[in-house]
Amino acid sequence: MATPFSSHEEKYFHLDVSHISLCLLVLGAYFCTINQLSYWLKEKLFISSALISVCVGIAFGPIGANVISPWEWTNGDEEARHELTFQLTRLVVGIQVMFAGISLPGAYLKREALSLTMLLLPIMILAWFVAGGFLKLFIPSLTFLEALCISSCVTPTDPILANAIVKGRYAEKYVPKAVRDIISAESGANDGLGYPFMFITIFLMQRKEDHASIGTVIGHWIVSTWLYQIGLACAIGAVIGYIARKTLKEAHNRQLIDHESFLAYGLGLTFLTLGVVGVLGSDDVLACFIAGNSLTWYDFVRVETEDDTFQDVIDSILNASIFIYLGALIPWSEFGQNGLVPWKLVVLCICILAFRRLPWVMALWKFIPALPDTQQALFAGWFGPIGVSGVYYAQLAIKELPEEREHLRTIILPVVLFVALSSTIVHGVTIPITKFAPKALRMAPRAFTRTQSTFSTTSHGKRKATAPIDPSTIGRPNIAGSSSRPPSPTLGGESGTATPPSPREGSQNGGNKKDMVEVLEGDKLVQMSRERAEGFKEGEERAIEREERVGEPQKKNVGFDV
């Protein structure tokens, strides 16, 4: 048996480059570098942390440095990679919808029942059909039923990206709380209600193999999906939340639970709900949202935890980790295979993001009490992002689809990942663009004026960037309106020699001629001393800064700063 000392060349160290070590290296470097700039990125530039995480995942994924590779983690086993992705997305989405339910005001689902009904039924159904139509149009190899199956993955609003929109300084300053609450509630609820849209398409596909009738399929869909998965999940979630609320309040009143355990209670409740409902095979994501809202039905838990940042810390760690993973998971080589065309995918994403949700919210906003005007409806209609929840549903569809649908099983994940990537980019840059673009347009004329003023100032008596002199005007008096240039020094007789100004004239103008400069004041070019020109320039800069401060928009009702 060989030992470290059996050879003449003793090895005092060896490298252990494992996948987990490389993954921890990237995550640690991200949290220790990007997080040091987090305030500037989020609160000043308003850049989404999900967008940054996806870019990091792409840079260190197989297409980049190849440090994070889900393919190598699973030794190329496709089923193991799908299972890993499914469980990771299930866990992160479950935690996020639980926190979304806890963050809502007491009895929110009851008070905003009409608004949620409009968003979850007619608008979601319209979005499902519209997205399915675009998928069929740009991927002709799909049947319409298969297109609707993929559409069911991209129809729900992603709670993780929605959480990034409704939190932070920008949202608190410009987005009313009612709008933030309805976006959180809808993103939590419709993630669970994506089940009926997906399973009706899967059952109809299985019908052809089983030769079952339409009535049999519809009956099976109602019982297995609406009653067992949706109804049972809501009932179990409500019971778990009710018991948790009673026991937690009693423990708090009797001082049996410390503050740290109280803050972590929501995380533990998520694990319990996912475990119980997952074992029963029901909709565990929807159960987590219902349990979270039931836990804080009387606002006790929300009020006790709203000033603490524990949930925000958990959100930050999990969200950054999952989006780095999704960035590394993107199968770039498959975007040009199996009937997929890159430019068609780009147009498909544009159409889905523009027409999947926004037109229907704008058309029905009067029936949504939580959105009292068109500006808030525009904000809520646009910010219906697609992200981790779409990947979760794509992995669920791959598990449930019939084996005969090989083409659909092959392309559903690449298509959903491409749409999720596009939504992360577009929704991640929307707020920075709407925030800074109007300000840049307002600043452009002032910057141009300042540039003219700067270039019209001379140094050391040498004229810069001034208007050309017309020889025909030399020796003539300056006529108002004939030229913006002041009259040139008096020329004596026909000899053309310039008469220098007297010492008195020089002192009146601020000094010797070599110390004089020309400055563009308004639309006229005037002469003044160098000291006065510098003071003039400083005064002009202070005036511009004062105008920017005074003219800066105050707090508005919606996030679009236009």
C-alpha positions in Angstrom: 0.0 0.0 0.0 1.4 3.4 -1.0 1.9 6.0 1.6 2.7 9.7 1.3 6.3 8.9 2.3 6.9 5.9 -0.1 8.4 8.1 -2.8 11.4 10.3 -2.8 9.4 13.3 -3.7 7.2 14.0 -0.7 3.9 15.8 -1.3 3.0 18.1 1.5 -0.3 19.2 0.0 -2.8 18.3 -2.6 -5.7 20.0 -4.3 -9.3 18.9 -3.7 -11.2 20.7 -6.5 -14.8 19.5 -5.8 -18.0 20.9 -7.3 -19.3 22.0 -3.9 -16.0 23.9 -3.2 -16.2 25.7 -6.5 -19.8 26.6 -5.9 -19.1 27.9 -2.5 -16.2 29.9 -3.9 -18.5 31.7 -6.4 -21.3 32.3 -3.9 -18.9 33.6 -1.3 -17.2 35.9 -3.8 -20.6 37.2 -4.9 -21.8 37.9 -1.4 -18.5 39.5 -0.4 -18.1 41.7 -3.4 -21.4 42.5 -5.0 -23.1 43.0 -1.6 -20.6 45.6 -0.8 -22.1 47.7 -3.6 -25.7 46.6 -2.9 -26.9 49.9 -1.6 -25.5 51.8 -4.6 -26.9 49.2 -7.1 -30.3 48.8 -5.5 -31.0 52.2 -3.9 -29.2 54.5 -6.3 -29.2 52.7 -9.7 -32.4 50.6 -8.9 -30.9 47.5 -10.6 -32.5 44.2 -9.7 -30.4 41.8 -7.7 -31.9 39.0 -9.7 -30.5 40.5 -12.9 -27.0 40.7 -11.4 -27.2 37.1 -10.1 -28.3 35.7 -13.5 -25.3 37.5 -15.1 -23.0 36.0 -12.5 -24.5 32.5 -13.2 -23.9 32.9 -16.9 -20.4 34.2 -16.5 -19.4 31.2 -14.2 -21.6 28.7 -15.9 -20.8 26.2 -18.7 -20.8 28.9 -21.4 -18.3 31.0 -19.3 -15.8 29.9 -16.7 -17.5 26.5 -16.3 -17.2 26.7 -12.5 -20.9 26.1 -11.9 -22.2 23.3 -14.1 -25.4 21.4 -13.2 -24.5 18.9 -15.9 -21.3 17.9 -14.1 -23.1 17.9 -10.7 -25.4 15.1 -12.0 -22.7 13.4 -14.1 -24.7 14.1 -17.2 -27.8 12.3 -15.9 -30.7 14.3 -17.4 -33.4 12.9 -15.0 -31.2 13.7 -12.0 -30.6 17.3 -13.3 -34.4 17.8 -13.7 -35.0 16.5 -10.2 -32.4 18.7 -8.7 -33.8 21.8 -10.4 -37.4 20.8 -9.5 -36.5 20.5 -5.8 -34.5 23.7 -5.6 -37.1 25.8 -7.3 -39.9 24.2 -5.2 -38.1 25.0 -2.0 -37.3 28.6 -3.0 -40.8 29.3 -4.3 -42.4 27.8 -1.2 -40.4 30.0 1.1 -41.1 33.1 -1.0 -44.9 32.6 -1.1 -44.9 31.9 2.6 -43.1 35.2 3.3 -45.5 36.9 0.9 -48.5 35.6 2.8 -47.0 36.7 6.1 -46.2 40.2 4.8 -49.8 40.9 3.8 -52.2 42.8 6.1 -54.6 40.9 8.3 -57.5 39.2 6.5 -56.2 40.5 3.2 -57.6 37.7 1.1 -61.1 38.4 2.4 -60.9 42.2 2.0 -59.5 42.0 -1.5 -61.4 39.0 -2.7 -62.8 40.8 -5.8 -59.5 42.1 -6.9 -57.8 38.7 -6.6 -60.7 37.0 -8.3 -60.3 39.3 -11.3 -56.6 38.8 -11.5 -56.6 35.1 -11.0 -59.6 34.1 -13.2 -60.3 36.3 -16.3 -57.0 38.0 -16.6 -55.0 34.8 -16.0 -57.1 32.8 -18.4 -56.7 35.5 -21.1 -52.9 35.5 -20.5 -52.8 31.8 -20.8 -54.5 31.7 -24.2 -52.6 34.8 -25.5 -49.2 33.3 -24.6 -50.2 30.0 -26.0 -51.2 31.6 -29.3 -47.8 33.3 -29.6 -46.0 30.1 -28.8 -47.9 28.3 -31.6 -47.2 31.1 -34.0 -43.4 31.3 -33.4 -42.9 27.5 -32.8 -45.0 25.9 -35.6 -43.8 22.4 -34.7 -46.0 22.5 -31.6 -49.6 21.6 -31.5 -51.9 24.2 -29.9 -52.4 21.9 -26.9 -48.7 21.6 -26.4 -48.3 25.4 -26.8 -50.9 25.8 -24.0 -48.9 23.5 -21.8 -45.8 25.7 -22.2 -48.0 28.7 -21.7 -49.2 27.4 -18.3 -45.6 27.6 -17.2 -45.1 31.3 -18.1 -48.6 32.5 -17.1 -48.1 32.8 -13.3 -46.3 35.8 -11.9 -43.0 34.9 -10.3 -43.1 35.7 -6.5 -39.3 36.2 -6.3 -39.0 38.8 -9.0 -42.3 40.4 -7.8 -40.8 40.6 -4.3 -37.8 42.5 -5.6 -40.2 45.0 -7.2 -42.4 45.7 -4.2 -39.5 46.1 -1.7 -36.8 48.7 -1.5 -36.5 52.5 -1.4 -37.9 53.0 -4.9 -41.1 51.0 -4.2 -41.7 52.6 -0.8 -41.3 56.1 -2.3 -43.2 55.8 -5.6 -45.5 52.7 -5.4 -48.5 52.9 -3.1 -48.8 50.1 -0.5 -52.1 48.9 -2.0 -50.4 48.2 -5.3 -47.5 46.5 -3.6 -49.9 44.3 -1.6 -52.0 43.2 -4.5 -48.9 42.3 -6.6 -47.5 40.2 -3.7 -50.9 38.5 -3.1 -51.4 37.8 -6.8 -47.9 36.4 -7.3 -48.3 34.1 -4.2 -51.8 32.9 -5.2 -51.4 32.4 -8.9 -48.3 30.2 -8.5 -50.5 27.6 -6.9 -53.3 28.2 -9.4 -51.1 27.4 -12.3 -51.9 23.7 -11.7 -55.4 23.7 -13.4 -54.0 25.2 -16.6 -51.2 22.7 -16.8 -53.0 19.6 -15.9 -56.0 20.2 -18.2 -53.6 20.1 -21.2 -51.7 17.1 -19.8 -55.0 15.1 -19.3 -56.1 16.0 -22.8 -52.9 14.7 -24.2 -53.2 11.5 -22.2 -56.8 11.1 -23.4 -55.6 10.2 -26.9 -53.5 7.4 -25.6 -56.2 6.1 -23.2 -59.1 6.7 -25.7 -61.1 8.4 -23.0 -64.0 10.8 -23.6 -64.0 14.5 -23.1 -66.4 14.2 -20.2 -64.2 11.6 -18.5 -61.2 13.9 -18.8 -63.1 17.0 -17.5 -64.4 15.0 -14.5 -61.0 13.6 -13.7 -59.5 17.2 -14.0 -62.1 18.6 -11.6 -61.7 15.9 -9.0 -57.9 15.5 -9.1 -56.9 19.1 -9.7 -59.5 21.4 -8.3 -60.7 19.3 -5.4 -57.6 17.3 -4.4 -54.8 19.6 -5.3 -56.3 23.1 -5.0 -59.1 22.5 -2.5 -57.1 20.2 -0.2 -54.0 22.4 -0.3 -56.1 25.5 0.7 -57.7 23.5 3.5 -54.5 22.1 4.9 -52.7 25.4 4.6 -55.5 27.2 6.4 -55.5 24.6 9.2 -51.7 24.6 9.6 -51.7 28.4 9.7 -54.5 28.5 12.2 -52.8 26.1 14.6 -49.5 27.8 14.2 -51.1 31.2 14.9 -52.8 30.0 18.1 -49.8 28.1 19.5 -47.3 30.9 18.5 -49.3 33.6 20.2 -49.8 31.5 23.3 -46.0 30.8 23.5 -45.3 34.5 23.0 -47.7 35.6 25.7 -46.3 33.1 28.1 -42.7 34.2 27.1 -41.8 30.6 26.1 -40.2 31.6 22.8 -37.2 33.9 22.3 -37.0 36.6 19.7 -34.7 34.7 17.3 -36.9 31.7 17.2 -40.0 33.9 16.7 -38.4 35.4 13.6 -37.4 32.0 12.2 -40.9 30.6 12.8 -42.1 31.3 9.3 -39.2 29.5 7.7 -39.9 26.4 9.9 -43.6 26.6 9.0 -42.6 26.6 5.3 -40.7 23.3 5.7 -43.6 21.8 7.6 -46.2 22.7 5.0 -44.0 21.6 2.1 -43.4 18.3 3.8 -47.0 17.6 4.8 -48.7 18.6 1.6 -45.8 17.2 -0.6 -46.3 13.7 1.0 -50.0 13.9 0.1 -49.2 14.8 -3.5 -51.2 18.1 -3.3 -50.3 21.7 -4.3 -47.7 22.5 -1.7 -46.8 25.9 -3.1 -50.4 27.2 -2.8 -50.6 25.6 0.7 -47.6 27.6 1.8 -49.2 30.9 0.7 -52.5 30.1 2.4 -50.7 29.0 5.6 -48.6 32.2 5.7 -51.7 34.4 5.3 -53.6 32.4 7.9 -50.7 32.7 10.3 -50.9 36.5 10.2 -54.7 36.8 9.8 -55.0 39.1 12.7 -51.7 41.0 12.0 -50.0 39.6 15.1 -47.0 38.0 13.4 -46.7 40.7 10.7 -46.6 43.5 13.2 -44.1 41.7 15.5 -41.7 41.0 12.6 -42.1 44.0 10.2 -39.2 45.9 11.9 -36.8 43.0 11.7 -34.7 42.1 8.6 -34.5 38.3 9.1 -36.9 37.5 6.2 -35.1 40.0 4.0 -31.7 38.3 4.7 -33.2 34.9 3.9 -34.7 36.3 0.7 -31.4 37.8 -0.3 -29.4 34.6 0.1 -31.9 32.2 -1.5 -32.8 34.5 -4.4 -29.2 35.2 -5.3 -28.4 31.5 -5.1 -31.3 30.3 -7.2 -30.8 32.9 -9.9 -27.1 32.1 -10.1 -28.1 28.5 -10.6 -30.6 29.4 -13.3 -28.0 31.5 -15.1 -25.7 28.4 -15.2 -28.6 26.2 -16.2 -29.5 28.0 -19.4 -28.9 25.6 -22.4 -27.6 28.0 -24.9 -26.8 25.3 -27.6 -30.5 24.2 -27.6 -31.9 27.5 -28.6 -31.1 26.7 -32.3 -32.2 23.0 -32.2 -35.5 21.0 -32.3 -37.3 23.6 -34.3 -36.3 26.6 -32.2 -34.9 29.7 -34.0 -33.1 32.3 -31.9 -34.7 35.4 -33.6 -38.1 33.9 -33.3 -37.5 33.3 -29.6 -36.6 36.9 -29.1 -39.8 38.1 -30.9 -41.8 35.6 -28.9 -40.5 37.0 -25.7 -41.3 40.5 -26.7 -44.9 39.6 -27.6 -45.4 37.6 -24.4 -44.1 40.3 -22.1 -46.1 43.0 -23.9 -49.4 41.3 -24.5 -49.7 38.5 -22.0 -50.9 40.6 -19.1 -50.8 44.3 -19.6 -53.7 44.9 -22.0 -56.1 42.8 -19.9 -55.2 44.6 -16.7 -55.7 48.0 -18.4 -59.0 46.8 -19.8 -60.4 45.5 -16.5 -58.8 47.8 -13.9 -62.1 49.4 -13.1 -63.3 46.0 -11.7 -60.1 45.7 -9.5 -60.7 47.9 -6.4 -57.0 47.6 -5.4 -56.1 49.6 -8.5 -58.0 52.9 -8.3 -56.5 54.6 -11.4 -54.8 53.9 -14.7 -51.3 54.7 -13.5 -51.4 52.1 -10.9 -53.1 49.6 -13.3 -50.2 50.3 -15.8 -47.7 49.5 -13.1 -49.4 46.3 -11.9 -50.1 45.2 -15.4 -46.5 45.6 -16.6 -44.8 44.1 -13.6 -46.0 40.5 -13.9 -42.5 38.9 -14.3 -41.7 35.3 -15.2 -38.9 33.6 -13.4 -38.2 30.8 -11.0 -41.9 29.7 -10.8 -41.9 29.2 -14.5 -38.9 26.8 -14.3 -40.7 25.0 -11.4 -43.8 24.4 -13.5 -41.6 23.3 -16.5 -39.9 20.7 -14.4 -43.3 19.6 -13.1 -44.6 19.2 -16.6 -41.6 17.1 -17.7 -42.4 14.7 -14.8 -46.1 14.4 -15.8 -46.1 14.6 -19.6 -46.7 11.3 -21.5 -43.6 9.7 -22.9 -45.0 9.9 -26.4 -44.7 13.8 -26.3 -40.9 13.6 -26.8 -40.7 16.9 -28.7 -42.6 18.8 -26.0 -40.5 17.2 -23.3 -37.3 18.3 -25.1 -38.1 22.0 -25.8 -40.3 23.0 -22.8 -37.4 23.8 -20.5 -35.3 25.7 -23.0 -38.3 27.9 -24.1 -39.3 28.6 -20.5 -35.7 29.4 -19.5 -35.4 31.8 -22.5 -38.6 33.6 -21.5 -37.6 33.8 -17.9 -34.2 35.2 -18.8 -35.8 37.8 -21.0 -38.3 38.8 -18.3 -35.5 39.1 -15.7 -33.6 41.4 -18.0 -36.5 43.5 -19.2 -38.2 43.9 -15.8 -34.8 44.4 -14.2 -34.0 47.5 -16.3 -37.5 48.9 -16.5 -37.2 51.0 -13.3 -33.7 52.4 -14.0 -34.8 53.4 -17.5 -38.1 55.1 -16.3 -36.2 56.7 -13.5 -33.2 58.1 -15.3 -34.3 58.6 -18.9 -36.6 61.6 -18.2 -34.0 63.2 -16.1 -31.4 62.7 -18.8 -33.7 64.3 -21.4 -34.3 67.3 -19.0 -30.6 67.7 -18.4 -29.6 67.5 -22.1 -30.5 71.2 -23.1 -28.8 72.5 -19.9 -25.7 70.5 -20.5 -25.5 71.9 -24.1 -25.9 75.4 -22.8 -23.1 74.8 -20.3 -20.9 73.4 -23.0 -21.4 76.5 -25.1 -20.6 78.7 -22.1 -17.4 76.8 -21.4 -16.1 76.8 -24.9 -16.8 80.5 -25.4 -14.5 81.3 -22.4 -10.8 82.1 -23.4 -7.7 81.5 -21.4 -4.5 83.7 -21.4 -6.0 86.2 -23.8 -6.6 83.6 -26.6 -10.1 83.5 -28.1 -11.7 80.0 -28.2 -14.7 78.8 -30.2 -16.1 82.3 -30.9 -18.1 83.4 -33.9 -16.1 84.4 -37.1 -15.5 88.1 -37.7 -17.1 89.7 -40.7 -14.5 92.0 -42.3 -17.2 94.3 -43.7 -18.3 95.2 -40.1 -14.8 96.4 -39.0 -14.9 100.1 -38.1 -18.7 100.3 -38.2 -20.8 100.9 -35.1 -22.6 97.8 -33.8 -26.2 97.7 -34.7 -28.6 96.0 -32.3 -29.7 92.8 -33.7 -27.2 92.8 -36.6 -24.6 90.7 -34.7 -24.4 89.0 -31.4 -20.7 89.9 -31.2 -19.8 93.1 -29.4 -18.0 95.9 -31.5 -14.3 95.4 -32.0 -11.8 97.9 -30.7 -11.8 101.3 -32.4 -9.6 101.4 -35.5 -7.8 104.7 -36.2 -8.2 106.1 -39.8 -7.2 104.2 -42.9 -3.9 102.9 -41.4 -5.8 100.1 -39.8 -3.8 100.3 -36.5 -5.9 99.7 -33.4 -6.0 102.4 -30.8 -5.3 100.8 -27.4 -7.8 101.5 -24.6 -6.8 104.1 -22.1 -5.9 103.0 -18.6 -9.2 104.4 -17.3 -11.2 102.3 -19.9 -9.1 99.3 -19.0 -9.9 99.7 -15.3 -13.6 100.1 -16.0 -13.7 96.9 -18.0 -12.0 95.0 -15.2 -8.3 95.0 -16.1 -5.9 94.9 -19.0 -7.1 93.6 -22.3 -5.0 90.5 -22.0 -7.0 89.6 -18.8 -10.3 90.0 -20.7 -12.4 87.0 -21.7 -15.5 86.6 -23.8 -18.5 84.7 -22.3 -21.8 83.7 -23.8 -24.4 85.2 -21.6 -27.8 84.2 -22.9 -27.6 84.8 -26.6 -25.0 87.5 -26.5 -21.2 87.3 -26.4 -20.0 89.8 -23.8 -16.5 90.8 -22.5 -15.6 90.7 -18.9 -12.6 90.2 -16.6 -11.3 86.8 -15.9 -12.3 87.0 -12.3 -15.8 88.0 -13.2 -16.1 85.2 -15.8 -15.1 82.6 -13.3 -17.7 83.9 -10.8 -20.3 84.0 -13.6 -19.5 80.3 -14.4 -19.8 79.3 -10.8 -23.1 81.2 -10.4 -24.5 79.5 -13.5 -23.5 76.0 -12.2 -25.1 76.8 -8.8 -28.3 78.0 -10.5 -28.5 74.8 -12.6 -28.0 72.6 -9.5 -30.7 74.7 -7.6 -33.1 74.1 -10.5 -32.5 70.4 -10.4 -33.2 70.2 -6.7 -36.3 72.4 -6.9 -37.6 70.7 -10.0 -37.0 67.1 -8.8 -40.3 65.2 -8.8 -41.9 64.6 -5.4 -43.4 61.4 -4.2 -45.8 60.0 -6.8 -48.5 57.4 -6.7 -46.8 55.0 -9.1 -43.4 53.9 -10.0 -43.2 55.3 -13.6 -41.3 58.6 -13.3 -42.4 60.2 -16.5 
